[in-house]
Every structure is written in C-alpha cells, then in structure tokens.
Amino acid sequence: MALALQSLMGFFILYAFAWAISEKRKVINWRTVIGAIILQVVMLLLLFKFPWFKEASSALNDALNGVAAATRVGTNFVFGYLGASGNPADAPFAVKDGGNTFILMTMALPLIIVVSALSSLLFYWRILPVIVNVFSWVLKKSIGIGGAVGVSTAANIFLGTVEAPMFIKPYLSKLSRGELFITMAGGMAGIAGTVMVVYGFILGPVVPDAIGHVLIVSFISAPAAVAFSALMIPHEGPVTDGAIATERPSSSVMDAVTQGTVDGVASFINVAAMLIVLTALIALTNMIIAIPFDKDSAPTLQGILGWIMRPVVWLIGIPWSEAQTAGSLMGTKTVLNEFIAFLDLAKLSPDALSVRSRVIMIYALCGFANFASIGIMIGGLGTICPERRDDIIDLGYKSLIAGTLATLSCGALVGIIY
C-alpha cells in the first residue's frame, strides 16, 4: 500500500512539474489535459484489469509470440543454429553452465524486418489506416484535439518519431505551436511497432507477459503525451482538422511485402549499427571516467546516471533500495536509448529488482525520448516541413522532457494498481 501511495504521489508531482514549466499557464486547455489524463487512466484499467480486455491483450500477446516464432523459422533457415531460439539445448555443441547462446543480431533483430513487412501489408489491406483513424476519432471527441494531431498521435502507437507525422504532412505547416509540440512529444513518448515485438522478446524471460505490457504502454503513452504537451506548450486558437489518407501506397500484395521488407532491412541495419556504436561509446566513456581511480573502485557512466535518476524513479514507486539500479536504466535510456536499457534490464540478476519494479520500469522506459531521437526528429521533420524548422528545433529538447514525463507517468500509474 505504501508503494502504491508513493506512485500516486509521483503521478501528481510529474503533472505538477509540467504545469510549473508551462510557457503560458493562463491559456492551458484544461479539458484537453484532464480528458487526456482520464483517458490514460481508463485505458490502463481496461487493458490491465478487465477480463475481456485482458483476454484481447492476451490474444495480441499470443499473436505477437506467433510472429516471433515464425521469424525464428526464417532465421533458422538462413542462419542455421545461430538463428534458433537461444536455448542451449538447441545448440549443436555442449554449453558450459551459465553460458549464453543468445545472439541478438540473428535471433531478435530480424523481427524488425518481419514486422515492417507485416505493417506494410496491413496498410495495403487498409487495416492500419482504419485503426489509426478510429483512435484519432476517440482522441478528437474525448479530449478535443484536432483531427490532424489525433492522426499523428494515434499513428505513434505503431510508428516512429518521423514516420507518424508523415501521415499529416499536408497539415504540418498549418499546425499551431502547441499542436506541433503534441505531434513531436507523441513521437518521443511512443515506440515503433517494428521494435515492439523485439522488446517483448528480449524481456519475456524475465517479466511475465512482457509483450502485453509493451502493448499496453504503447497505447496509454499516447494520451499521456497529449496531457503533458497541453500543459507545457498550450495550444491557442482553432484546432487543425485532418484525417489519414487511405489510398494504397503499393500496387499489389507482393509489392507491399517487398517495400516493407526493404524498409525493415534499413531499420535492421540502423538499429544494429547504433547498438554497436552506443555500446562502444559507453565502454569508452567508462574507460575515460576510470582513469583517475583504482580499477576496483572506478565509477561508471551507468552508476552516475543511476545516482542522478534515483529520486526520479523513486517518485514513480520504485523502493529506495532498488532506485539506484532502476535509475541507471532510466539514465541509460535517456542518454543512449531504450533498446540498450531494455537489454540491461533483461540481464539483471533476479534479486536486483522485484517483479513489480521490473514491470514499472518497462512502462517508464518504453519510449523514444532520448538525445539521439532529438536529432532524428529535427532532421526528419525539418526535411518534411522546412518552413517550420525553427519551431521544430526550438521544441526539440522540450519534446524530450514531455516524452520522458509521459512514460514516467505510465510507470507511476501501473505502480498504483499493480
């Protein structure tokens, strides 16, 4: 009970902080803010507690596990045992006690390619546009945001920081400063469907129903991003309406699969390359930090980040005894990215974090809010809509703050009811 109250206090403090740093507190649209918070809470309760919705989440979980299993068939065909499950029993050689046969490059990352192809196929069949437009309509009617922003926010549940705004490219130049900020913060608070399954696959062995949790936070982080955005950069004037176009971008099913596969390969290579570089940079930074210290007592970047973020994760319901470890994960996610943070979470010893703390951290970490994403967003949106480049640059770091607050609030919320 004490930890639940701690999470409840943290939930309100996060929103109070966003209000405190607001550009124009006098013009905040409280219908949007309160409506988005209510929607965030209701969606979590429905997805987390109610049997029907839990069964639907379980079915999605099974479907995504099926995608992962099907992908392993493909990787096993191409890579042999290097693309198998990672279970030592599947290895064609004896594995020492404590040995790890899991290979990220061949066993997990290929999911990005398969999911990208499936997403392209769902778009060709007009299933994905319908889902996005339905969720956009819900946002528009429940919290009063414009259709254009609603489409981008809904698309961020499935797509990345630049891909989702592409749906509303014709409207970007017409958005108010506040609406543009909602669009950017939504990208920072969400993750792409291409990596959603990967995260569930990585975390599955250490957190029960990991994919289900990743799915839930992907949905509830959308209204959270709207709430924090509306507090920090209030919208002024009439809303900008718009809807996602449903014309088919591909000429056939095979063309859709081919285009999705090509896009997935590019993402696959980019993710793999970034993981290599960022992991190497962490190691290099730790070497530099350790120069003035004894080898056994040298601090690490992760330790420093853990110390800085310790009170932040305590606010969302992590016990103080576990806050150093959880803070390190949050710091890694912010400075580097959530992929590396999830890998670190999966590698923790069983006694490092309780199951409750692990679930909270899945929600808190599950977003693109990191420094690299700012560059990606500024470069991508600046190219799509060059006339708004100055606004995009000005709002970049603020969108990082809003996206981080949104995922932290999701962590605090699940800490209240878990």
C-alpha positions as CSV (number, residue, x, y, z in Angstrom):
1,M,0.0,0.0,0.0
2,A,2.8,2.4,0.9
3,L,4.5,1.9,-2.5
4,A,1.1,2.4,-4.3
5,L,0.7,5.7,-2.5
6,Q,4.3,6.6,-3.4
7,S,3.4,6.0,-7.1
8,L,0.2,8.1,-6.7
9,M,2.2,11.0,-5.2
10,G,4.7,10.7,-8.0
11,F,2.0,10.7,-10.7
12,F,0.6,14.0,-9.5
13,I,4.1,15.5,-9.0
14,L,5.0,14.7,-12.6
15,Y,2.0,16.6,-13.9
16,A,2.6,19.4,-11.4
17,F,6.1,19.8,-12.7
18,A,4.8,20.0,-16.3
19,W,2.4,22.8,-15.2
20,A,5.2,24.6,-13.4
21,I,7.4,24.8,-16.5
22,S,4.5,25.7,-18.8
23,E,5.0,28.5,-21.3
24,K,1.6,30.0,-20.8
25,R,-0.3,28.7,-17.7
26,K,-3.2,31.1,-18.2
27,V,-4.2,29.6,-21.6
28,I,-4.0,25.9,-20.7
29,N,-6.9,24.0,-22.1
30,W,-7.9,22.0,-19.0
31,R,-10.5,20.0,-21.0
32,T,-7.6,18.5,-23.1
33,V,-5.4,18.0,-20.1
34,I,-7.9,16.4,-17.7
35,G,-9.6,14.5,-20.6
36,A,-6.2,13.0,-21.6
37,I,-5.3,12.0,-18.1
38,I,-8.7,10.3,-17.6
39,L,-8.3,8.6,-21.0
40,Q,-4.8,7.4,-19.9
41,V,-6.2,6.0,-16.6
42,V,-9.3,4.4,-18.1
43,M,-7.3,2.8,-20.9
44,L,-4.8,1.3,-18.4
45,L,-7.6,0.0,-16.2
46,L,-9.4,-1.6,-19.2
47,L,-6.3,-3.2,-20.6
48,F,-4.8,-4.2,-17.2
49,K,-7.8,-5.2,-15.1
50,F,-10.9,-6.0,-17.0
51,P,-11.2,-9.7,-18.2
52,W,-12.4,-9.0,-21.7
53,F,-9.7,-6.5,-22.5
54,K,-7.1,-8.7,-20.7
55,E,-8.2,-11.6,-23.0
56,A,-7.8,-9.3,-26.0
57,S,-4.4,-8.3,-24.8
58,S,-3.5,-11.9,-24.2
59,A,-4.7,-12.7,-27.8
60,L,-2.5,-10.0,-29.2
61,N,0.3,-11.3,-27.0
62,D,-0.1,-14.8,-28.5
63,A,-0.3,-13.3,-32.0
64,L,3.0,-11.4,-31.5
65,N,4.6,-14.5,-29.9
66,G,3.5,-16.3,-33.1
67,V,5.2,-13.7,-35.2
68,A,8.3,-14.2,-33.1
69,A,8.1,-18.0,-33.6
70,A,7.5,-17.6,-37.3
71,T,10.5,-15.3,-37.6
72,R,12.7,-17.9,-35.9
73,V,11.7,-20.4,-38.6
74,G,13.1,-17.9,-41.2
75,T,16.2,-17.0,-39.2
76,N,16.9,-20.7,-38.6
77,F,16.6,-21.4,-42.3
78,V,19.1,-18.6,-43.2
79,F,21.5,-18.7,-40.2
80,G,21.1,-22.3,-39.0
81,Y,21.6,-22.8,-35.3
82,L,22.7,-19.1,-35.0
83,G,19.1,-18.1,-35.7
84,A,17.4,-20.6,-33.3
85,S,15.8,-19.8,-30.0
86,G,18.9,-19.2,-28.0
87,N,18.1,-22.2,-25.8
88,P,21.3,-24.0,-25.0
89,A,19.5,-27.3,-25.8
90,D,19.2,-26.1,-29.5
91,A,23.0,-25.6,-29.8
92,P,25.0,-28.2,-31.8
93,F,27.7,-28.2,-29.1
94,A,27.9,-28.5,-25.4
95,V,27.3,-25.3,-23.5
96,K,29.1,-24.6,-20.2
97,D,27.0,-23.9,-17.1
98,G,25.9,-20.3,-17.2
99,G,26.8,-20.0,-20.9
100,N,24.6,-17.8,-23.1
101,T,23.9,-18.8,-26.7
102,F,21.5,-15.9,-27.4
103,I,22.7,-13.8,-30.4
104,L,20.8,-10.5,-30.7
105,M,21.7,-9.9,-34.4
106,T,20.3,-13.2,-35.6
107,M,17.7,-14.1,-33.0
108,A,15.9,-10.9,-32.1
109,L,16.6,-8.1,-34.6
110,P,15.2,-9.9,-37.6
111,L,11.8,-9.4,-36.1
112,I,12.2,-5.8,-37.2
113,I,12.2,-6.9,-40.9
114,V,9.2,-9.2,-40.5
115,V,7.1,-6.7,-38.5
116,S,7.9,-4.0,-41.1
117,A,6.7,-6.2,-43.9
118,L,3.5,-7.1,-41.9
119,S,2.9,-3.4,-41.3
120,S,3.2,-2.6,-45.0
121,L,0.8,-5.4,-45.7
122,L,-1.7,-4.2,-43.1
123,F,-1.5,-0.7,-44.7
124,Y,-2.1,-2.1,-48.2
125,W,-5.2,-4.0,-46.9
126,R,-6.3,-0.7,-45.3
127,I,-6.5,-2.2,-41.8
128,L,-3.9,0.0,-40.2
129,P,-5.4,3.3,-41.6
130,V,-8.8,2.3,-40.2
131,I,-7.3,1.6,-36.7
132,V,-5.4,4.9,-36.7
133,N,-8.5,6.9,-37.8
134,V,-10.7,5.2,-35.1
135,F,-8.2,6.1,-32.4
136,S,-7.8,9.6,-33.8
137,W,-11.6,10.0,-33.6
138,V,-11.6,8.9,-30.0
139,L,-8.9,11.4,-29.2
140,K,-10.8,14.2,-31.0
141,K,-14.1,13.5,-29.3
142,S,-12.8,12.8,-25.8
143,I,-10.2,15.4,-25.3
144,G,-10.9,18.0,-28.0
145,I,-7.7,17.9,-30.1
146,G,-7.8,18.4,-33.9
147,G,-8.0,15.6,-36.3
148,A,-4.6,16.1,-37.8
149,V,-2.9,15.9,-34.4
150,G,-5.1,13.0,-33.4
151,V,-3.9,11.1,-36.5
152,S,-0.3,11.7,-35.7
153,T,-0.7,10.8,-32.1
154,A,-2.6,7.6,-33.0
155,A,0.0,6.6,-35.6
156,N,2.8,7.0,-33.0
157,I,1.4,3.9,-31.3
158,F,2.6,1.9,-34.3
159,L,5.2,4.1,-36.0
160,G,8.3,6.1,-35.1
161,T,9.1,9.8,-34.5
162,V,9.3,10.7,-38.2
163,E,7.1,8.1,-39.8
164,A,3.9,9.0,-37.9
165,P,4.0,12.8,-38.8
166,M,4.3,11.7,-42.5
167,F,0.6,10.9,-42.3
168,I,-0.2,14.5,-41.7
169,K,2.5,16.1,-43.9
170,P,0.0,18.4,-45.7
171,Y,-1.1,19.8,-42.4
172,L,2.2,20.3,-40.6
173,S,2.7,23.9,-41.8
174,K,-0.8,24.8,-40.6
175,L,-0.4,23.4,-37.0
176,S,-0.2,25.8,-34.1
177,R,2.9,25.8,-32.0
178,G,1.0,23.8,-29.3
179,E,-0.3,21.3,-31.9
180,L,3.2,20.8,-33.4
181,F,4.5,20.1,-29.9
182,I,1.9,17.4,-29.3
183,T,3.0,15.8,-32.6
184,M,6.6,15.9,-31.5
185,A,6.0,14.7,-27.9
186,G,3.9,11.9,-29.1
187,G,6.8,10.6,-31.1
188,M,9.1,10.8,-28.1
189,A,6.6,9.0,-25.8
190,G,5.8,6.1,-28.2
191,I,7.8,3.3,-29.8
192,A,7.5,1.8,-33.3
193,G,5.7,-1.4,-33.9
194,T,8.9,-2.7,-35.6
195,V,10.7,-2.9,-32.2
196,M,7.7,-3.6,-30.0
197,V,7.9,-7.3,-30.6
198,V,11.7,-7.2,-30.2
199,Y,11.3,-5.7,-26.7
200,G,8.7,-8.2,-25.7
201,F,11.0,-11.0,-27.0
202,I,14.0,-9.6,-25.0
203,L,12.1,-9.1,-21.8
204,G,9.9,-12.3,-22.0
205,P,12.3,-14.5,-20.0
206,V,12.5,-12.0,-17.0
207,V,9.0,-10.4,-16.9
208,P,5.7,-12.4,-17.2
209,D,3.6,-11.3,-20.2
210,A,6.2,-8.7,-21.3
211,I,4.7,-8.2,-24.7
212,G,1.4,-7.5,-23.2
213,H,2.9,-4.7,-21.0
214,V,4.7,-3.2,-24.0
215,L,1.4,-3.2,-25.9
216,I,-0.4,-1.5,-23.1
217,V,2.1,1.2,-22.6
218,S,2.2,1.9,-26.3
219,F,-1.5,2.8,-26.1
220,I,-1.6,4.7,-22.8
221,S,1.5,6.8,-23.5
222,A,-0.4,8.5,-26.4
223,P,-2.9,10.4,-24.2
224,A,-0.2,10.9,-21.6
225,A,1.9,12.7,-24.2
226,V,-1.1,14.9,-25.1
227,A,-1.7,15.8,-21.5
228,F,1.9,16.8,-20.8
229,S,2.2,18.7,-24.1
230,A,-1.0,20.6,-23.4
231,L,0.4,21.7,-20.0
232,M,3.9,22.6,-21.2
233,I,3.0,24.3,-24.6
234,P,-0.7,25.2,-24.6
235,H,-2.5,25.3,-27.9
236,E,-4.1,28.7,-28.8
237,G,-6.7,29.2,-31.5
238,P,-8.9,26.8,-33.5
239,V,-7.8,23.2,-33.9
240,T,-6.4,21.9,-37.2
241,D,-8.6,19.2,-38.6
242,G,-7.5,16.4,-40.9
243,A,-7.6,12.6,-41.5
244,I,-5.2,9.9,-42.7
245,A,-5.5,9.1,-46.4
246,T,-6.4,5.5,-47.1
247,E,-5.2,5.2,-50.7
248,R,-2.9,2.2,-51.2
249,P,0.8,3.1,-51.4
250,S,1.6,-0.2,-53.0
251,S,0.3,-1.8,-56.3
252,S,-0.1,-5.3,-55.0
253,V,0.3,-7.6,-52.0
254,M,3.8,-8.6,-53.2
255,D,4.8,-5.0,-53.7
256,A,3.6,-4.2,-50.2
257,V,5.6,-7.1,-48.7
258,T,8.7,-6.1,-50.8
259,Q,8.5,-2.4,-49.8
260,G,8.0,-3.3,-46.2
261,T,10.9,-5.7,-46.3
262,V,13.3,-3.2,-47.8
263,D,12.3,-0.6,-45.2
264,G,12.7,-3.2,-42.5
265,V,16.2,-4.1,-43.7
266,A,17.2,-0.4,-43.4
267,S,15.8,-0.2,-39.9
268,F,17.5,-3.6,-39.0
269,I,20.9,-2.3,-40.1
270,N,20.4,1.1,-38.4
271,V,19.4,-0.4,-35.1
272,A,22.3,-2.9,-35.2
273,A,24.8,-0.2,-36.1
274,M,23.5,2.1,-33.4
275,L,23.7,-0.6,-30.8
276,I,27.3,-1.4,-31.7
277,V,28.3,2.3,-31.7
278,L,26.5,3.3,-28.5
279,T,27.7,0.2,-26.6
280,A,31.2,1.0,-27.6
281,L,30.8,4.6,-26.6
282,I,29.6,3.5,-23.1
283,A,32.6,1.3,-22.7
284,L,34.9,4.1,-23.9
285,T,33.3,6.6,-21.6
286,N,33.7,4.2,-18.7
287,M,37.4,3.8,-19.5
288,I,37.9,7.6,-19.5
289,I,36.0,8.0,-16.2
290,A,38.1,5.3,-14.6
291,I,41.5,6.9,-15.4
292,P,41.9,8.8,-12.1
293,F,40.5,5.9,-10.0
294,D,41.6,2.5,-8.9
295,K,40.3,-0.3,-11.2
296,D,38.1,-1.8,-8.5
297,S,36.6,1.4,-7.2
298,A,36.2,3.3,-10.5
299,P,32.7,4.8,-11.1
300,T,30.8,4.0,-14.4
301,L,28.5,6.1,-16.5
302,Q,25.6,3.8,-15.5
303,G,26.4,4.4,-11.8
304,I,26.5,8.2,-12.3
305,L,23.2,8.1,-14.2
306,G,21.7,5.9,-11.5
307,W,22.6,8.4,-8.9
308,I,21.1,11.3,-10.8
309,M,17.9,9.5,-11.7
310,R,17.5,7.7,-8.4
311,P,15.0,10.2,-6.9
312,V,13.0,10.3,-10.2
313,V,12.4,6.5,-10.3
314,W,11.6,6.6,-6.6
315,L,8.8,9.0,-7.3
316,I,7.1,6.5,-9.6
317,G,7.1,3.8,-7.0
318,I,10.5,2.1,-7.0
319,P,11.7,1.2,-3.5
320,W,14.8,3.3,-2.5
321,S,16.8,0.1,-2.1
322,E,16.2,-0.6,-5.8
323,A,16.3,3.0,-7.0
324,Q,20.0,3.1,-7.9
325,T,19.6,0.1,-10.3
326,A,16.3,1.5,-11.8
327,G,17.8,5.0,-12.1
328,S,20.7,3.6,-14.0
329,L,18.3,2.1,-16.5
330,M,16.4,5.4,-16.8
331,G,19.6,7.3,-17.3
332,T,20.8,4.9,-20.0
333,K,17.5,5.2,-21.8
334,T,17.6,9.0,-21.8
335,V,21.3,9.4,-22.8
336,L,21.5,6.5,-25.2
337,N,18.2,4.7,-26.0
338,E,15.6,2.4,-24.6
339,F,16.9,-0.6,-26.6
340,I,20.1,-0.7,-24.6
341,A,18.2,0.0,-21.4
342,F,15.9,-3.0,-22.1
343,L,18.9,-5.2,-22.8
344,D,20.4,-4.1,-19.4
345,L,17.1,-4.8,-17.7
346,A,17.0,-8.3,-19.2
347,K,20.5,-9.0,-17.9
348,L,19.8,-8.0,-14.3
349,S,20.1,-10.7,-11.6
350,P,16.7,-11.8,-10.2
351,D,17.3,-10.0,-6.9
352,A,18.3,-6.7,-8.4
353,L,14.7,-5.6,-9.0
354,S,11.4,-7.0,-7.8
355,V,8.8,-8.2,-10.3
356,R,6.7,-5.1,-9.6
357,S,9.7,-2.8,-10.1
358,R,10.6,-4.5,-13.4
359,V,7.0,-4.0,-14.7
360,I,7.1,-0.3,-13.6
361,M,10.4,0.1,-15.5
362,I,9.0,-1.4,-18.7
363,Y,6.4,1.3,-18.7
364,A,8.9,4.1,-17.7
365,L,11.5,3.0,-20.3
366,C,9.1,2.3,-23.3
367,G,9.5,5.4,-25.4
368,F,11.9,7.1,-27.9
369,A,12.7,10.0,-25.6
370,N,16.5,10.2,-25.8
371,F,19.0,12.7,-27.1
372,A,19.6,10.8,-30.4
373,S,15.9,11.0,-31.2
374,I,16.0,14.8,-31.0
375,G,18.5,14.8,-33.9
376,I,16.4,12.3,-35.8
377,M,13.2,14.3,-35.3
378,I,14.7,17.7,-36.1
379,G,16.4,16.2,-39.3
380,G,13.2,14.3,-40.3
381,L,10.5,16.9,-39.6
382,G,12.8,19.7,-40.8
383,T,13.0,18.0,-44.2
384,I,9.3,17.2,-44.4
385,C,8.3,20.7,-43.4
386,P,11.3,23.1,-43.8
387,E,9.1,26.2,-43.1
388,R,8.6,25.1,-39.5
389,R,12.3,24.1,-38.9
390,D,12.9,26.9,-36.4
391,D,9.9,25.8,-34.3
392,I,10.9,22.2,-34.6
393,I,14.5,23.0,-33.3
394,D,13.1,25.2,-30.5
395,L,10.7,22.4,-29.3
396,G,13.2,19.5,-29.7
397,Y,14.5,19.4,-26.1
398,K,11.1,20.3,-24.7
399,S,9.6,17.3,-26.5
400,L,12.3,15.1,-24.9
401,I,11.1,16.3,-21.5
402,A,7.4,15.8,-22.3
403,G,8.0,12.3,-23.7
404,T,10.0,11.3,-20.7
405,L,7.4,12.6,-18.3
406,A,4.7,10.8,-20.3
407,T,6.4,7.4,-19.9
408,L,7.3,8.0,-16.3
409,S,3.6,8.8,-15.6
410,C,2.7,5.5,-17.2
411,G,5.2,3.8,-14.8
412,A,3.7,5.6,-11.8
413,L,0.2,4.7,-12.9
414,V,0.9,1.0,-13.2
415,G,2.7,1.2,-9.8
416,I,-0.6,2.3,-8.3
417,I,-2.7,-0.6,-9.5
418,Y,-0.1,-3.4,-9.9
